[in-house]
């Protein structure tokens, strides 16, 4: 019992650190440093990159070297039973409070002299280091992590190099949008020529379309975002299915996935132009523009995954002795989620303003849940105040992070709130958000994925078993598959904490349902319908 509580504490500390970083980022904007001393602006400009390097480096080290680290950490919980972590947590929070108090005068007060700014900066850095070191000691006392560093002295330089490499690749990808945009423009033009003669193409302005409807190839439309997401998805798949794939041959799935994502993006743009030309501009710029990309990404990604698992070119399940694993249980946990996402994406892509066929997805999903009900034997419904508190916390974070969502739709009603049909749609949307969505998403991510990352026969892993790769990968994929991916990753971490607390999947469902119920109430009370997009 004590070991499990320590794992839960570690996960909670990680979620606390992410929450603190997000809160500081929201509260203090580095744009206020414009016109201040150049060294100060440069210093604060490097901080986000430094945090990214540390986070990515730590994640890479954990994922790659987890078996070795797990053996070294196996005996740690017994030695941490009497660890005074609460004292370090108090020091951490005190240092953080001082950091917040100094951030305002340092970043927002332009009347201070250069000497005062320098002194404030030194104090700010000192408090930041104190807070960070206290958090590390709260997580793991120095008497434990210093021997680990001496045993594996390469961990810090290797993690830093990995973080810098991923960060550099991300920066390079942003620079590649121009050549990608040009190639996408000509590929879209080639596709359109197959269906229409009046194709308009202006390469200098990156405009492509027809005489009746044309679009501009913006950076987000160049394809690099989809390629990056495909790398994340296929990388997670390689990790999950490492025992059933033929390596190093399976690594070819990474460039193949990127190529297919790039081609799918060009097909999406061409389809959008043809839809706007021959059917409806409103639909093309509405549901299709916002959802077709996600739909194609999921179709390409999961289609490639399905083919690779069935192809002897990539699959080695037969020689690994895992071909006899019962796949029906996996279908029971995944099919309702895939049905709800797939149907709502398809119907939403060909609607304007609101999706009148949204209830269709709920009906099919509920039918699948009823069909597979006997496989959900690990769902035991008991009320958990902690799960409700976690759900309320995630709701507050979700609302706080809402301004981060790019391309936010205006807060207008997606359906005229008049008539029985409109009222029925709103009721169906609320019920789907509060009851069906939390259940199917928690079955897929916390019920299936967290355990599938540990064993091919996920049912053999007890519900609520903790491992760092499982916690990080499942939370990250949960966030990436949501439009608001930053808030989604944080939410996934908190819902995982609800699961680990009592090892009950129903607690994660309750926390998720609490969040969605509060969001639904907020939408209906304030009219901010964009929260339901």
C-alpha positions in Angstrom: 0.0 0.0 0.0 2.8 2.4 0.9 4.6 1.7 -2.4 1.5 2.6 -4.4 1.0 5.8 -2.5 4.6 6.8 -3.3 3.9 6.2 -7.0 0.8 8.3 -6.8 2.7 11.0 -4.9 5.3 11.1 -7.7 2.6 11.4 -10.4 0.9 14.2 -8.4 4.2 16.1 -8.0 4.8 15.9 -11.7 1.3 17.2 -12.4 1.9 20.0 -9.9 5.1 21.1 -11.6 3.3 21.2 -15.0 0.4 23.1 -13.5 2.8 25.7 -11.9 4.7 26.2 -15.2 1.4 26.7 -17.1 0.0 29.1 -14.4 3.2 31.2 -14.5 3.1 31.3 -18.3 -0.5 32.5 -18.3 0.1 35.1 -15.6 3.3 36.6 -16.9 3.8 37.5 -20.6 7.4 37.9 -21.8 6.2 40.5 -24.3 6.2 43.0 -21.5 10.0 42.8 -21.6 10.2 44.5 -25.0 12.2 47.7 -24.7 13.9 46.5 -21.5 17.7 45.6 -21.3 18.6 43.2 -24.1 20.2 40.7 -21.7 17.0 40.5 -19.6 14.8 39.9 -22.7 17.2 37.3 -24.0 17.3 35.5 -20.6 13.6 35.2 -20.2 13.3 34.3 -23.9 15.6 31.3 -23.3 13.6 30.0 -20.3 10.8 28.3 -22.2 13.3 26.6 -24.5 15.3 25.4 -21.4 12.1 24.0 -19.9 11.3 22.2 -23.2 14.8 20.7 -23.3 14.5 19.4 -19.8 11.0 18.0 -20.3 11.8 16.3 -23.6 15.2 15.0 -22.4 13.6 13.5 -19.2 10.9 11.9 -21.3 13.4 10.4 -23.8 15.6 9.0 -21.0 12.6 7.4 -19.3 11.2 5.8 -22.4 14.6 4.5 -23.7 16.2 3.4 -20.5 13.1 2.6 -18.4 13.9 -1.2 -17.9 17.4 -0.3 -16.4 16.0 2.6 -14.4 13.1 0.5 -13.2 15.5 -2.1 -11.7 17.5 0.6 -9.9 14.3 2.3 -8.6 12.6 -0.9 -7.5 13.9 -0.8 -4.0 13.5 2.9 -3.5 9.9 2.9 -2.2 10.9 0.9 0.8 13.6 3.4 1.6 11.2 6.4 1.1 8.6 5.4 3.6 9.9 7.9 6.2 11.1 10.5 3.7 10.0 14.0 5.0 8.8 15.1 1.6 6.2 17.5 3.0 9.0 19.7 4.3 10.6 20.0 0.9 7.1 20.6 -0.6 6.7 23.6 1.9 10.1 24.9 0.8 9.2 24.5 -2.9 5.9 26.3 -2.5 7.6 29.1 -0.5 10.2 29.5 -3.2 7.5 29.5 -5.8 5.5 32.2 -3.9 8.6 34.4 -3.8 9.2 33.8 -7.5 5.6 35.0 -8.3 6.0 38.1 -6.0 9.3 39.1 -7.8 8.1 38.3 -11.3 5.6 41.3 -11.3 8.2 44.0 -10.4 10.8 42.4 -12.6 8.8 41.9 -15.8 6.2 44.6 -15.6 7.7 47.6 -13.8 9.7 49.8 -16.3 10.7 52.5 -13.7 13.4 50.5 -12.0 17.1 51.3 -12.5 19.5 48.9 -14.1 21.0 48.0 -10.7 17.6 47.2 -9.3 16.8 45.0 -12.3 20.0 43.1 -11.9 19.4 42.6 -8.2 15.9 41.4 -8.8 17.0 39.1 -11.5 19.6 37.5 -9.2 17.0 37.0 -6.5 14.5 35.6 -9.0 17.0 33.1 -10.3 18.0 32.1 -6.8 14.3 31.5 -5.8 13.7 29.6 -9.0 16.7 27.3 -8.3 15.6 26.8 -4.7 12.1 26.0 -5.7 13.3 23.5 -8.4 15.8 21.8 -6.1 13.2 21.5 -3.3 10.8 19.9 -5.8 13.5 17.4 -6.9 14.2 16.5 -3.2 10.4 16.3 -2.5 10.3 13.8 -5.4 13.5 12.0 -4.5 15.9 13.0 -1.8 19.5 13.9 -2.8 20.9 10.9 -0.9 19.1 8.8 -3.5 19.5 10.6 -6.8 23.2 11.5 -6.4 24.2 7.8 -6.4 22.0 7.3 -9.4 23.9 10.0 -11.2 27.2 8.5 -10.3 26.0 5.1 -11.5 24.8 6.5 -14.8 26.8 9.7 -15.4 25.7 9.8 -19.1 22.0 10.4 -18.1 22.2 14.2 -17.9 24.3 14.8 -21.0 22.3 12.3 -23.0 19.0 13.7 -21.9 20.2 17.3 -22.7 21.4 16.2 -26.1 18.1 14.5 -26.8 16.1 17.5 -25.7 18.2 19.8 -27.8 17.9 17.5 -30.8 14.1 17.4 -30.5 13.9 21.1 -29.9 16.1 21.8 -32.9 14.0 19.4 -35.1 10.9 21.3 -34.0 12.5 24.7 -35.0 13.7 23.2 -38.3 10.2 21.9 -39.0 8.8 25.5 -38.5 11.4 26.7 -41.1 10.4 24.0 -43.5 6.8 25.2 -43.9 7.8 27.5 -46.9 9.3 24.7 -49.1 6.6 22.3 -47.9 4.0 25.0 -48.7 5.3 25.4 -52.2 5.3 21.6 -52.9 1.8 21.3 -51.3 0.6 24.1 -53.6 1.7 22.3 -56.8 0.5 18.9 -55.5 -3.0 20.4 -54.8 -2.9 22.0 -58.3 -2.2 18.6 -59.8 -5.1 17.0 -58.0 -7.5 19.8 -58.9 -6.5 19.5 -62.6 -7.9 16.0 -62.5 -11.4 17.3 -61.6 -11.6 20.9 -62.9 -10.2 23.0 -65.8 -10.6 26.5 -64.2 -7.8 26.1 -61.7 -6.4 29.3 -60.2 -2.8 29.2 -59.0 -0.7 32.1 -57.7 2.5 30.7 -56.3 3.9 34.1 -55.1 0.9 34.6 -52.8 0.5 30.8 -52.2 -3.1 31.0 -53.4 -4.7 27.9 -55.0 -8.3 27.2 -56.0 -10.8 27.7 -58.8 -12.5 30.7 -60.3 -15.3 30.3 -57.8 -13.4 29.4 -54.6 -9.8 29.8 -53.6 -7.7 29.4 -50.5 -4.2 30.5 -49.2 -1.7 27.8 -48.2 -0.9 29.1 -44.7 1.9 27.6 -42.5 -0.5 25.3 -40.8 -1.7 24.0 -44.2 1.8 23.1 -45.4 1.7 19.7 -43.8 4.4 19.9 -41.2 2.0 19.8 -38.3 0.4 16.6 -39.5 3.8 15.1 -40.2 4.9 15.9 -36.6 1.7 14.4 -35.1 2.2 11.3 -37.3 5.7 10.9 -35.9 4.3 11.1 -32.4 1.6 8.6 -33.1 3.9 6.1 -34.9 6.6 6.5 -32.3 4.0 5.7 -29.6 2.9 2.7 -31.7 6.4 1.4 -32.0 6.9 1.7 -28.3 3.6 -0.1 -27.5 4.0 -2.9 -30.0 7.8 -3.3 -29.7 7.4 -7.0 -28.9 5.2 -7.7 -31.9 7.1 -5.8 -34.6 10.2 -6.7 -36.7 12.9 -4.2 -35.9 14.8 -2.4 -37.4 12.4 -2.9 -40.3 9.5 -1.4 -38.4 11.3 2.0 -38.2 10.4 2.5 -41.8 6.9 3.2 -40.5 8.1 6.6 -39.3 9.0 8.1 -42.8 6.1 6.2 -44.4 3.7 7.7 -42.0 5.1 11.2 -42.6 4.8 10.8 -46.4 1.2 9.6 -46.1 0.3 12.4 -43.7 1.8 14.9 -46.3 -0.2 13.4 -49.2 -3.4 13.3 -47.1 -3.0 17.0 -46.3 -2.8 17.8 -50.0 -5.9 15.7 -50.6 -7.7 17.5 -47.8 -7.0 20.9 -49.3 -8.1 19.8 -52.8 -11.3 18.3 -51.4 -12.0 21.5 -49.5 -11.6 23.6 -52.7 -13.9 21.3 -54.7 -16.5 21.3 -51.9 -16.4 25.1 -51.7 -16.7 25.3 -55.5 -19.4 22.8 -56.2 -21.4 22.3 -52.9 -21.1 25.0 -50.3 -18.6 27.6 -49.2 -20.1 27.7 -45.7 -19.6 23.9 -45.2 -16.1 24.0 -46.7 -15.0 26.8 -44.4 -16.9 25.5 -41.4 -17.0 21.8 -40.4 -14.9 20.4 -43.2 -12.1 22.9 -42.7 -11.9 22.2 -39.0 -12.4 18.5 -38.9 -11.3 16.9 -42.2 -7.6 17.2 -41.2 -8.2 15.3 -37.9 -10.3 12.7 -39.7 -7.7 12.1 -42.4 -4.9 12.0 -39.8 -6.8 9.3 -37.8 -7.7 7.3 -40.9 -4.1 7.3 -42.2 -2.5 6.8 -38.8 -4.7 4.0 -37.6 -5.0 2.5 -41.0 -1.2 2.2 -41.2 -1.1 0.7 -37.8 -3.7 -1.9 -38.7 -1.9 -2.8 -41.9 1.5 -3.1 -40.2 0.1 -5.4 -37.5 -1.3 -7.7 -40.2 1.6 -7.6 -42.6 4.4 -10.1 -42.2 6.7 -7.4 -43.5 6.4 -5.5 -40.1 4.6 -7.9 -37.7 6.4 -10.6 -35.7 3.6 -11.5 -33.4 3.6 -15.2 -34.6 7.2 -15.7 -33.5 6.8 -13.8 -30.3 4.0 -16.1 -29.1 1.5 -13.3 -28.8 -0.8 -14.2 -31.7 -3.1 -16.0 -29.3 -3.8 -12.9 -27.2 -7.6 -12.3 -27.1 -8.3 -9.2 -29.3 -12.0 -9.0 -28.4 -11.2 -7.4 -25.1 -9.1 -4.7 -26.9 -12.0 -4.1 -29.3 -14.4 -3.7 -26.3 -12.2 -0.9 -24.9 -11.4 0.8 -28.2 -14.3 0.4 -30.5 -16.8 2.7 -28.7 -14.2 5.5 -28.6 -13.3 5.0 -32.3 -16.9 4.9 -33.3 -17.8 8.1 -31.4 -14.8 10.0 -32.8 -15.1 8.7 -36.3 -18.9 9.3 -36.7 -18.8 12.8 -35.2 -15.8 13.8 -37.3 -17.5 12.6 -40.5 -20.9 14.1 -39.8 -19.3 17.3 -38.4 -17.1 17.7 -41.5 -20.1 18.0 -43.7 -22.1 20.3 -41.5 -22.2 24.0 -41.0 -22.5 25.8 -37.7 -23.6 22.7 -35.8 -23.7 18.9 -36.4 -27.4 17.8 -36.7 -26.3 14.2 -36.8 -24.4 14.2 -33.6 -27.0 12.0 -31.8 -26.3 9.3 -34.4 -22.8 8.9 -33.0 -24.2 8.6 -29.5 -26.7 5.9 -30.6 -24.0 3.8 -32.3 -21.6 4.2 -29.4 -24.1 3.3 -26.8 -25.0 0.2 -28.8 -21.3 -0.9 -28.8 -21.0 -0.2 -25.1 -24.0 -2.5 -24.5 -22.6 -5.2 -26.8 -19.3 -5.3 -25.0 -20.7 -4.8 -21.5 -19.4 -8.1 -20.1 -15.8 -7.0 -20.7 -16.1 -4.0 -18.4 -15.8 -6.1 -15.3 -13.2 -3.8 -13.8 -15.7 -0.9 -13.6 -17.0 -0.7 -10.0 -19.2 2.3 -9.3 -18.6 4.0 -6.0 -18.6 7.7 -5.2 -15.1 9.2 -4.7 -14.9 12.8 -3.4 -11.2 13.0 -4.6 -12.2 12.2 -8.1 -14.8 15.0 -8.1 -12.2 17.4 -6.7 -9.8 16.4 -9.6 -12.6 17.0 -12.1 -13.2 20.5 -10.7 -9.5 21.2 -10.9 -9.3 20.1 -14.5 -12.3 22.3 -15.3 -10.6 25.4 -13.8 -7.5 24.6 -15.8 -9.5 24.1 -19.0 -11.2 27.4 -18.7 -7.9 29.2 -17.8 -6.2 27.7 -20.9 -9.0 28.5 -23.3 -7.4 31.7 -24.5 -4.5 29.6 -25.8 -6.6 27.9 -28.3 -5.8 29.2 -31.8 -8.4 29.9 -34.3 -11.1 30.0 -31.7 -14.6 30.1 -33.1 -16.9 33.0 -32.0 -18.9 32.4 -28.9 -22.2 32.2 -30.8 -24.8 29.4 -30.5 -24.1 26.6 -33.0 -27.9 26.1 -33.4 -30.8 28.5 -33.0 -32.1 27.8 -29.5 -35.7 27.6 -30.6 -38.0 24.6 -31.3 -38.1 21.1 -30.1 -35.4 19.9 -32.5 -32.9 22.5 -31.2 -33.7 21.7 -27.6 -33.3 17.9 -28.3 -29.9 18.5 -29.9 -28.6 20.5 -27.0 -29.8 17.8 -24.5 -28.1 15.1 -26.6 -24.9 17.2 -26.8 -24.9 17.7 -23.0 -25.6 14.0 -22.3 -23.0 12.9 -24.7 -20.4 15.2 -23.2 -21.2 14.3 -19.6 -21.9 10.6 -19.8 -20.8 8.9 -23.0 -17.6 10.8 -23.8 -16.0 10.4 -20.4 -16.8 6.7 -20.4 -15.5 5.8 -23.8 -12.4 8.0 -23.5 -11.4 6.6 -20.1 -12.0 3.0 -21.3 -9.7 3.7 -24.2 -6.9 5.7 -22.5 -6.9 4.8 -18.8 -8.6 1.4 -19.1 -6.7 0.1 -22.2 -3.7 2.2 -23.2 -2.1 2.6 -19.7 -2.1 -1.2 -19.4 -1.3 -2.1 -23.0 1.9 -0.1 -22.7 3.0 -2.6 -20.0 1.8 -5.9 -21.6 0.3 -7.2 -24.8 -2.4 -8.9 -22.7 -3.5 -5.7 -21.1 -6.1 -7.5 -19.0 -3.3 -9.3 -17.1 -2.1 -6.0 -15.7 -4.1 -4.9 -12.6 -6.1 -1.8 -13.0 -4.3 1.3 -11.7 -0.8 -0.2 -12.0 1.7 2.7 -12.4 4.7 3.1 -14.7 6.2 6.3 -16.0 6.2 5.4 -19.7 2.5 4.4 -19.4 1.6 7.6 -17.5 3.4 9.9 -19.8 2.6 8.3 -23.2 -1.1 7.8 -22.4 -1.5 11.3 -21.1 0.3 12.8 -24.1 -1.7 10.9 -26.6 -4.9 11.8 -24.8 -4.0 15.5 -25.1 -2.8 15.3 -28.7 -6.1 13.9 -29.9 -7.9 16.9 -28.4 -8.1 20.2 -30.1 -6.8 22.0 -27.0 -3.7 19.7 -26.7 -1.9 21.5 -23.8 -5.0 21.4 -21.6 -5.7 17.9 -22.8 -2.3 16.6 -21.7 -2.7 18.1 -18.3 -6.2 16.7 -18.0 -4.9 13.3 -19.0 -2.4 13.4 -16.2 -5.0 14.4 -13.6 -7.4 11.7 -14.7 -4.6 9.2 -14.4 -4.1 10.4 -10.8 -7.8 9.7 -10.2 -7.2 6.2 -11.5 -4.1 5.5 -9.4 -5.6 6.8 -6.2 -7.9 3.8 -5.5 -7.0 1.7 -8.6 -10.6 2.2 -9.9 -11.3 3.1 -13.5 -14.7 4.5 -12.4 -12.8 7.2 -10.4 -11.2 8.4 -13.7 -14.6 8.3 -15.4 -16.1 10.3 -12.5 -13.4 12.9 -12.6 -13.8 13.3 -16.4 -17.6 13.4 -16.2 -17.3 16.1 -13.5 -15.1 18.3 -15.7 -17.4 17.8 -18.7 -20.5 18.5 -16.6 -19.0 21.8 -15.4 -18.0 22.7 -19.0 -21.5 21.9 -20.2 -23.0 24.1 -17.5 -20.6 26.9 -18.4 -21.5 26.7 -22.1 -25.2 26.8 -21.4 -24.9 29.6 -18.9 -22.4 31.8 -20.8 -23.1 31.0 -24.4 -19.5 30.2 -25.1 -20.3 27.4 -27.6 -16.7 27.2 -28.8 -15.9 25.1 -25.7 -18.0 22.4 -27.3 -16.0 22.4 -30.6 
